């Protein structure tokens, strides 16, 4: 999938929604995946704010580890630090470090390429079944405890 600007982030959101729906991910994890992928795309767009020709390619793979989203920036021109204003550079670094922290907190694994034009996000989904089974076990325990209390009172 390709998006060409901030206005097309809705396409990315629909793509993530379709993938999560296909794999039956409907809990809070869907929100983590959605926010992490959109933030990663925003990071790549913010690196090339001046260049309108840059495009972001999003690819999804299912692996042993879980769901893998590859977000890659194509096009765009390199900004040399000597050309950039010092204050602008520091503001941008601070904003990027905050955005990257958010993505790291939401994804199970994150890989950022050296030139910062490629971000790979991995979300482990195998533990979701474990969480669901623990929830069901706890529900059964609560049910049986309530039933024992009712039987003892009679």
TIKE-146429 format. One record per atom (N, C-alpha, C): residue number from 1; chain; atom name; x, z, y. Coordinates in steps of 0.02 Angstrom, whole numbers, plus 50000, padded with zeros to 5 digits. Layout:
i,ch,at,px,pz,py
NUM,A,CA,X,Z,Y
...
This chain:
i,ch,at,px,pz,py
1,A,N,50042,50000,49942
1,A,CA,50000,50000,50000
1,A,C,50045,50000,50062
2,A,N,50022,49967,50115
2,A,CA,50061,49962,50176
2,A,C,50019,49987,50235
3,A,N,50050,50028,50277
3,A,CA,50018,50047,50340
3,A,C,50066,50030,50396
4,A,N,50038,50009,50453
4,A,CA,50080,49985,50507
4,A,C,50080,50029,50569
5,A,N,50044,50084,50568
5,A,CA,50044,50127,50626
5,A,C,50003,50190,50615
6,A,N,50004,50233,50665
6,A,CA,49967,50296,50660
6,A,C,49893,50285,50650
7,A,N,49867,50230,50677
7,A,CA,49795,50217,50671
7,A,C,49774,50200,50600
8,A,N,49822,50182,50558
8,A,CA,49805,50163,50490
8,A,C,49817,50220,50440
9,A,N,49827,50280,50463
9,A,CA,49836,50337,50418
9,A,C,49773,50349,50376
10,A,N,49716,50326,50401
10,A,CA,49654,50332,50362
10,A,C,49659,50295,50296
11,A,N,49695,50238,50295
11,A,CA,49705,50201,50233
11,A,C,49744,50243,50183
12,A,N,49795,50278,50207
12,A,CA,49835,50322,50165
12,A,C,49791,50378,50137
13,A,N,49749,50407,50179
13,A,CA,49706,50462,50158
13,A,C,49658,50438,50103
14,A,N,49629,50377,50112
14,A,CA,49584,50350,50061
14,A,C,49621,50337,49996
15,A,N,49682,50312,50001
15,A,CA,49723,50300,49942
15,A,C,49736,50364,49903
16,A,N,49756,50417,49938
16,A,CA,49769,50482,49906
16,A,C,49704,50509,49875
17,A,N,49650,50501,49910
17,A,CA,49585,50525,49885
17,A,C,49566,50489,49820
18,A,N,49577,50423,49818
18,A,CA,49561,50385,49758
18,A,C,49606,50405,49699
19,A,N,49670,50415,49712
19,A,CA,49716,50435,49659
19,A,C,49696,50504,49633
20,A,N,49682,50551,49677
20,A,CA,49664,50619,49656
20,A,C,49597,50619,49619
21,A,N,49551,50577,49641
21,A,CA,49487,50573,49606
21,A,C,49496,50545,49536
22,A,N,49538,50495,49529
22,A,CA,49551,50464,49464
22,A,C,49581,50515,49415
23,A,N,49626,50559,49440
23,A,CA,49659,50609,49398
23,A,C,49623,50677,49399
24,A,N,49563,50679,49425
24,A,CA,49521,50740,49426
24,A,C,49556,50798,49462
25,A,N,49582,50785,49519
25,A,CA,49612,50838,49559
25,A,C,49565,50851,49618
26,A,N,49527,50904,49611
26,A,CA,49475,50918,49661
26,A,C,49480,50986,49693
27,A,N,49533,51022,49681
27,A,CA,49538,51089,49709
27,A,C,49584,51089,49770
28,A,N,49612,51146,49785
28,A,CA,49656,51152,49843
28,A,C,49717,51106,49839
29,A,N,49735,51089,49778
29,A,CA,49793,51046,49768
29,A,C,49783,50978,49801
30,A,N,49722,50953,49801
30,A,CA,49707,50890,49835
30,A,C,49725,50896,49909
31,A,N,49708,50951,49940
31,A,CA,49725,50961,50011
31,A,C,49800,50962,50022
32,A,N,49837,50994,49976
32,A,CA,49910,50994,49982
32,A,C,49939,50924,49978
33,A,N,49914,50885,49930
33,A,CA,49939,50816,49921
33,A,C,49922,50774,49982
34,A,N,49861,50780,50006
34,A,CA,49840,50741,50064
34,A,C,49880,50758,50126
35,A,N,49888,50822,50140
35,A,CA,49925,50842,50200
35,A,C,49999,50824,50194
36,A,N,50029,50834,50137
36,A,CA,50100,50819,50129
36,A,C,50114,50745,50136
37,A,N,50072,50702,50107
37,A,CA,50084,50630,50112
37,A,C,50074,50605,50183
38,A,N,50022,50629,50217
38,A,CA,50011,50607,50286
38,A,C,50066,50633,50333
39,A,N,50088,50694,50322
39,A,CA,50143,50721,50363
39,A,C,50208,50682,50351
40,A,N,50221,50664,50288
40,A,CA,50281,50624,50273
40,A,C,50278,50557,50308
41,A,N,50220,50525,50307
41,A,CA,50212,50461,50342
41,A,C,50222,50471,50417
42,A,N,50194,50525,50444
42,A,CA,50203,50540,50516
42,A,C,50277,50550,50533
43,A,N,50314,50582,50488
43,A,CA,50386,50593,50500
43,A,C,50421,50525,50506
44,A,N,50407,50480,50459
44,A,CA,50439,50415,50461
44,A,C,50419,50375,50523
45,A,N,50355,50379,50542
45,A,CA,50334,50344,50603
45,A,C,50368,50373,50665
46,A,N,50376,50439,50666
46,A,CA,50406,50470,50726
46,A,C,50479,50452,50733
47,A,N,50511,50434,50678
47,A,CA,50581,50413,50682
47,A,C,50589,50346,50718
48,A,N,50537,50305,50718
48,A,CA,50539,50239,50750
48,A,C,50480,50230,50797
49,A,N,50471,50276,50843
49,A,CA,50415,50272,50889
49,A,C,50418,50211,50935
50,A,N,50479,50189,50952
50,A,CA,50486,50134,50999
50,A,C,50473,50066,50966
51,A,N,50479,50062,50900
51,A,CA,50475,49998,50865
51,A,C,50406,49989,50835
52,A,N,50369,49939,50858
52,A,CA,50302,49926,50832
52,A,C,50302,49884,50768
53,A,N,50360,49855,50751
53,A,CA,50363,49811,50692
53,A,C,50375,49851,50628
54,A,N,50387,49915,50632
54,A,CA,50401,49954,50571
54,A,C,50337,49963,50530
55,A,N,50347,49961,50464
55,A,CA,50291,49970,50418
55,A,C,50311,50024,50367
56,A,N,50261,50057,50342
56,A,CA,50273,50108,50291
56,A,C,50239,50085,50227
57,A,N,50278,50086,50173
57,A,CA,50253,50067,50107
57,A,C,50244,50131,50067
58,A,N,50185,50138,50037
58,A,CA,50170,50197,49997
58,A,C,50159,50174,49925
59,A,N,50193,50206,49878
59,A,CA,50186,50189,49808
59,A,C,50171,50253,49769
60,A,N,50127,50247,49720
60,A,CA,50110,50304,49677
60,A,C,50132,50290,49606
61,A,N,50161,50340,49574
61,A,CA,50179,50337,49503
61,A,C,50159,50402,49470
62,A,N,50142,50397,49407
62,A,CA,50128,50456,49367
62,A,C,50188,50463,49320
63,A,N,50220,50521,49321
63,A,CA,50278,50532,49279
63,A,C,50269,50595,49237
64,A,N,50320,50612,49198
64,A,CA,50317,50674,49159
64,A,C,50310,50734,49204
65,A,N,50343,50731,49261
65,A,CA,50341,50788,49307
65,A,C,50273,50796,49340
66,A,N,50238,50742,49351
66,A,CA,50174,50746,49384
66,A,C,50160,50684,49425
67,A,N,50131,50693,49483
67,A,CA,50114,50638,49527
67,A,C,50171,50627,49577
68,A,N,50193,50564,49583
68,A,CA,50250,50548,49626
68,A,C,50227,50498,49679
69,A,N,50234,50517,49742
69,A,CA,50219,50472,49797
69,A,C,50285,50454,49831
70,A,N,50299,50389,49836
70,A,CA,50358,50365,49870
70,A,C,50336,50334,49936
71,A,N,50362,50360,49991
71,A,CA,50344,50337,50057
71,A,C,50407,50309,50089
72,A,N,50405,50244,50104
72,A,CA,50466,50209,50125
72,A,C,50454,50172,50190
73,A,N,50501,50179,50237
73,A,CA,50498,50145,50301
73,A,C,50536,50079,50297
74,A,N,50504,50025,50315
74,A,CA,50536,49959,50318
74,A,C,50535,49936,50390
75,A,N,50589,49903,50408
75,A,CA,50595,49879,50477
75,A,C,50619,49935,50521
76,A,N,50610,49927,50584
76,A,CA,50633,49978,50631
76,A,C,50706,49970,50647
77,A,N,50724,49990,50705
77,A,CA,50793,49985,50727
77,A,C,50825,50053,50729
78,A,N,50888,50055,50715
78,A,CA,50926,50118,50717
78,A,C,50937,50139,50790
79,A,N,50925,50202,50802
79,A,CA,50938,50230,50869
79,A,C,51003,50268,50865
80,A,N,51050,50248,50905
80,A,CA,51114,50283,50906
80,A,C,51107,50346,50947
81,A,N,51137,50399,50923
81,A,CA,51131,50462,50959
81,A,C,51162,50459,51028
82,A,N,51211,50417,51039
82,A,CA,51243,50412,51105
82,A,C,51195,50382,51155
83,A,N,51149,50338,51133
83,A,CA,51101,50307,51178
83,A,C,51043,50353,51195
84,A,N,51030,50400,51153
84,A,CA,50972,50444,51161
84,A,C,50988,50503,51207
85,A,N,50941,50523,51247
85,A,CA,50949,50580,51291
85,A,C,50957,50643,51248
86,A,N,51001,50688,51268
86,A,CA,51015,50748,51229
86,A,C,50952,50791,51220
87,A,N,50914,50801,51274
87,A,CA,50854,50842,51270
87,A,C,50802,50809,51223
88,A,N,50793,50744,51229
88,A,CA,50746,50709,51185
88,A,C,50767,50715,51112
89,A,N,50832,50709,51100
89,A,CA,50857,50714,51031
89,A,C,50844,50783,51002
90,A,N,50856,50835,51042
90,A,CA,50845,50904,51017
90,A,C,50771,50919,51006
91,A,N,50729,50894,51050
91,A,CA,50657,50903,51041
91,A,C,50634,50868,50978
92,A,N,50659,50807,50968
92,A,CA,50640,50770,50908
92,A,C,50665,50804,50845
93,A,N,50727,50830,50845
93,A,CA,50754,50866,50787
93,A,C,50712,50927,50771
94,A,N,50693,50965,50822
94,A,CA,50653,51025,50811
94,A,C,50585,51007,50781
95,A,N,50553,50955,50809
95,A,CA,50488,50935,50783
95,A,C,50494,50909,50712
96,A,N,50546,50871,50697
96,A,CA,50556,50845,50629
96,A,C,50569,50901,50580
97,A,N,50609,50950,50600
97,A,CA,50624,51005,50553
97,A,C,50561,51045,50538
98,A,N,50517,51053,50587
98,A,CA,50453,51087,50576
98,A,C,50409,51047,50528
99,A,N,50405,50981,50540
99,A,CA,50364,50939,50497
99,A,C,50391,50936,50426
100,A,N,50456,50932,50419
100,A,CA,50487,50931,50352
100,A,C,50474,50997,50316
101,A,N,50476,51052,50353
101,A,CA,50462,51117,50323
101,A,C,50391,51119,50295
102,A,N,50344,51091,50332
102,A,CA,50274,51089,50309
102,A,C,50269,51049,50244
103,A,N,50301,50991,50243
103,A,CA,50298,50949,50183
103,A,C,50332,50985,50124
104,A,N,50389,51018,50136
104,A,CA,50423,51054,50082
104,A,C,50379,51111,50055
105,A,N,50341,51143,50098
105,A,CA,50298,51197,50076
105,A,C,50240,51172,50034
106,A,N,50218,51111,50045
106,A,CA,50159,51085,50010
106,A,C,50176,51048,49945
107,A,N,50234,51016,49943
107,A,CA,50253,50977,49884
107,A,C,50295,51020,49837
108,A,N,50293,51004,49773
108,A,CA,50334,51040,49724
108,A,C,50406,51018,49726
109,A,N,50417,50954,49741
109,A,CA,50484,50927,49750
109,A,C,50482,50877,49807
110,A,N,50536,50874,49845
110,A,CA,50541,50824,49899
110,A,C,50613,50798,49900
111,A,N,50618,50732,49907
111,A,CA,50684,50701,49912
111,A,C,50681,50656,49974
112,A,N,50729,50667,50019
112,A,CA,50733,50626,50079
112,A,C,50799,50588,50076
113,A,N,50796,50523,50084
113,A,CA,50857,50482,50080
113,A,C,50904,50500,50138
114,A,N,50966,50481,50129
114,A,CA,51018,50497,50179
114,A,C,51001,50467,50247
115,A,N,50976,50405,50247
115,A,CA,50960,50373,50311
115,A,C,50889,50390,50335
116,A,N,50856,50435,50301
116,A,CA,50789,50459,50320
116,A,C,50738,50404,50325
117,A,N,50742,50355,50280
117,A,CA,50692,50301,50280
117,A,C,50652,50301,50215
118,A,N,50662,50352,50174
118,A,CA,50628,50355,50110
118,A,C,50615,50428,50093
119,A,N,50553,50445,50080
119,A,CA,50534,50513,50060
119,A,C,50496,50508,49995
120,A,N,50518,50547,49946
120,A,CA,50485,50549,49881
120,A,C,50456,50619,49872
121,A,N,50391,50621,49859
121,A,CA,50355,50685,49850
121,A,C,50332,50689,49777
122,A,N,50345,50745,49745
122,A,CA,50322,50756,49676
122,A,C,50276,50817,49676
123,A,N,50219,50808,49644
123,A,CA,50170,50862,49637
123,A,C,50159,50875,49563
124,A,N,50174,50936,49541
124,A,CA,50164,50953,49471
124,A,C,50090,50964,49459
125,A,N,50062,50930,49411
125,A,CA,49991,50939,49396
125,A,C,49980,50970,49327
126,A,N,50033,50979,49288
126,A,CA,50024,51008,49222
126,A,C,50003,51081,49226
127,A,N,50024,51116,49277
127,A,CA,50007,51187,49283
127,A,C,49934,51197,49304
128,A,N,49902,51143,49328
128,A,CA,49832,51151,49348
128,A,C,49788,51168,49288
129,A,N,49801,51138,49231
129,A,CA,49762,51154,49171
129,A,C,49774,51226,49150
130,A,N,49836,51249,49158
130,A,CA,49851,51319,49143
130,A,C,49813,51365,49188
131,A,N,49810,51350,49253
131,A,CA,49773,51391,49301
131,A,C,49699,51392,49283
132,A,N,49672,51335,49265
132,A,CA,49602,51330,49247
132,A,C,49587,51372,49185
133,A,N,49632,51369,49136
133,A,CA,49621,51408,49075
133,A,C,49626,51483,49089
134,A,N,49673,51504,49132
134,A,CA,49677,51574,49151
134,A,C,49613,51597,49185
135,A,N,49587,51555,49229
135,A,CA,49525,51571,49263
135,A,C,49468,51581,49213
136,A,N,49463,51536,49165
136,A,CA,49410,51541,49115
136,A,C,49419,51603,49071
137,A,N,49481,51620,49053
137,A,CA,49494,51680,49014
137,A,C,49472,51742,49052
138,A,N,49489,51744,49116
138,A,CA,49469,51801,49158
138,A,C,49393,51806,49165
139,A,N,49360,51749,49170
139,A,CA,49287,51749,49174
139,A,C,49256,51776,49110
140,A,N,49284,51756,49053
140,A,CA,49259,51782,48989
140,A,C,49271,51857,48982
141,A,N,49330,51880,49003
141,A,CA,49344,51952,49001
141,A,C,49294,51991,49044
142,A,N,49282,51966,49104
142,A,CA,49233,51999,49148
142,A,C,49164,51999,49117
143,A,N,49145,51945,49085
143,A,CA,49080,51940,49053
143,A,C,49074,51992,48998
144,A,N,49125,51996,48956
144,A,CA,49121,52044,48900
144,A,C,49124,52116,48924
145,A,N,49161,52130,48977
145,A,CA,49162,52197,49005
145,A,C,49094,52216,49033
146,A,N,49061,52170,49066
146,A,CA,48994,52183,49092
146,A,C,48945,52194,49036
147,A,N,48951,52154,48983
147,A,CA,48905,52160,48927
147,A,C,48916,52226,48891
148,A,N,48979,52249,48883
148,A,CA,48992,52313,48852
148,A,C,48963,52370,48892
149,A,N,48968,52366,48959
149,A,CA,48940,52417,49002
149,A,C,48865,52421,48995
150,A,N,48832,52365,48989
150,A,CA,48759,52363,48982
150,A,C,48738,52391,48915
151,A,N,48775,52374,48862
151,A,CA,48759,52398,48795
151,A,C,48769,52473,48790
152,A,N,48820,52501,48820
152,A,CA,48833,52572,48818
152,A,C,48781,52612,48856
153,A,N,48752,52584,48908
153,A,CA,48702,52619,48948
153,A,C,48637,52626,48912
154,A,N,48622,52585,48864
154,A,CA,48557,52587,48828
154,A,C,48554,52644,48781
